[in-house]
Amino acid sequence: MRVLVTVASRHGATREVGDAIAEVLRRAGHVVEIADPEDVESLEGVDAVVLGSAVYVGRWAASARALVDRLAHGLSRRPVWLFSSGPVGAPLAPQGDPEEIASVMARLGARGHRTFAGRLDLGGLGIAERAVVALVRAEEGDYRPWPQIEDWARLIAADLHQEEIRAVRLVR
């Protein structure tokens, strides 16, 4: 299957999560394209989508939300999985899913959503971002759970293979 992995990432950590998911899907035999949400103009030729976003102050990035608004009809006609990346620190904060996830899941008929811990590199932050980090007392570090990310991607790959089998049966 042709899978689009599109990720809104401000500092690159969430994009690296998307790259890891794309690699697992490729190893499973799928053709994968990776793109930033603002570069996705159409879903023509795409069989499935994995859409991810960094989470800042409890919300998805504007470019991910705009993609959903722009292509909701096409997304709702394909298998779609969502992921969020952002909680950092020990314990991880913030807790829970971004505020718009329940409505996006319903709107797109998404097959699943996962929130993965993120990476906080203070050196790459602007003044306003540093102020937020100080306010919530987030600790610098890489908290991304690579084994869980890869396990989730393998579940998507298996679901896509089942989708291919169903499509072949329908053609017969």
N, C-alpha and C positions, 0 to 999 in steps of 0.2 A: 504494500500500500504506500501511497505518497502521503507523507505526514509533514505538516508544517509545525515547527516549534518556534513560537514567537514569544519574546521575553522583554519586558520593560525593566531596565536595570540602570540605575543612576551611576553606580560606581564599579560595575562589572561583576560583583559577587553573584547576583541572581542570574546573570547571563552565563556564568560558569556552571550553575546548576542546570540551566537549559542545555548547555553543551554536553553535560554528562548524560542527561536524558536522551538527547539526540544520538549520542554514541551507542547507548544500549539499544535503541530502536534500530540503528543501522546494523549492529551486530546480529540482530534478530531477523535481518533481511528486508527491512523497510527502506524506502527511499525517503530521505529526510532533508528538508530545507530549513535553514534557520534564518529568521529575519526579525528586525526590530518592529514593534507594532505599527509605528508610523510609516513604515515602508510597505506594509501589506495593503494593497489596493483591491485585491480580488482573491477569492478562494478557488478560482477556476483551476482544475487539475489537481486539487487537494482533496484527499479522501478523509483525512482526520486532522485534528488540531490539538496541540498541547500549548496552552496559553499560560504564561507565568508573569508575575509581577513582584517587584520589590514592594515592601510595605513600609510606609512612612507615616507616622502619627496615626496608625490604625487604618490606613486607606491604601488601596492600590494606586500605582502611578497613573497619572492622567492619560498617558499614551495607551495603556492597557484598557482603561475604561472607555476611551474614545474608539478603540478598535471594536470593542463589544457593541457600542452604539452604532458604529458605521456598518458592521457586517453581521449583526445579530441574526438576520434571516438566514444567511448562508451558514453561519455557525450552528444554528439550531437544526440544520439538515444533515449534519455530520457528527460522527463521534467526537466529543470534545472532553478534554481533561484540563483542569485548572490547578495551578500551584501558586503559593505565596511564599516569599522568603523575607525574613526580617527579624524575628525575635532574636535578641542577643543577651549575653550575660549569664550569670549563675545566681539565682534561677533565671530562666529565660523570660524576657519581658519585651513586648507586651504578651499577655496570654490570650488565647482565643483567635478566631479567624477575623480577617478584616471585615469592616462593617457591611460592605456591599456584596460579600460572597454569596449569601443565601439568595439574594435577588438575582444575581448573575447566574448562579446554578439553575434556578428555576427558569429564567428567561431563555437560556441556551439548552436546557435539558442535559446539562453536563453530566458525564458519567462519574465524576469524582473530583474531589479537591483535597489537596494536602498543604499544610503549612509546615515549612521547613525552617529551622533556625538559620540565621544568616551569619555574615561576617561584618565586623566593625573594625575599620582601619582609620584611626583618628587622623592620620596624616593626610588622608584624602578628603577631609571634610571642610566645608566652608564655615564661616563664623556662625551663621544661624543654625546649621546642623550641629556644631559643637555645643551650642547653647542647649539644644534639645537633649543631646547626649548627657550633658552635665545635669540637667534637670531630672532626668529619669535615672541617673547614676548607672548608665550602661557601661559595661566593661569591654575594653578592646579585646578582640580575639576572633578566631574563626570557629564558629559553632555549627557549621553545616554538617549534617549527618550523612556522609557519603554512602554508607551501606544502605540506609533507608531510602535514599534518593534512587539508587540503582535498583533496589527491590521494587519500588513503585513503578519505575520505568519498565521493568520486566513484566509486571502485571499488565501494563498498558500494551506492551508488545504481544502478550498472550491473547489479550482481548481483541487486538487487531487481527491476529491470525484466525480467531474464531469468526470474526466479521467476514474475512475472506472466504472461509469455508461456507458460511451461510450464503454469501453472494454466489458462489459456484453452484450450490444446491438449487438456488432460485433460477439460475440460467438453465439448468437441466430440465 
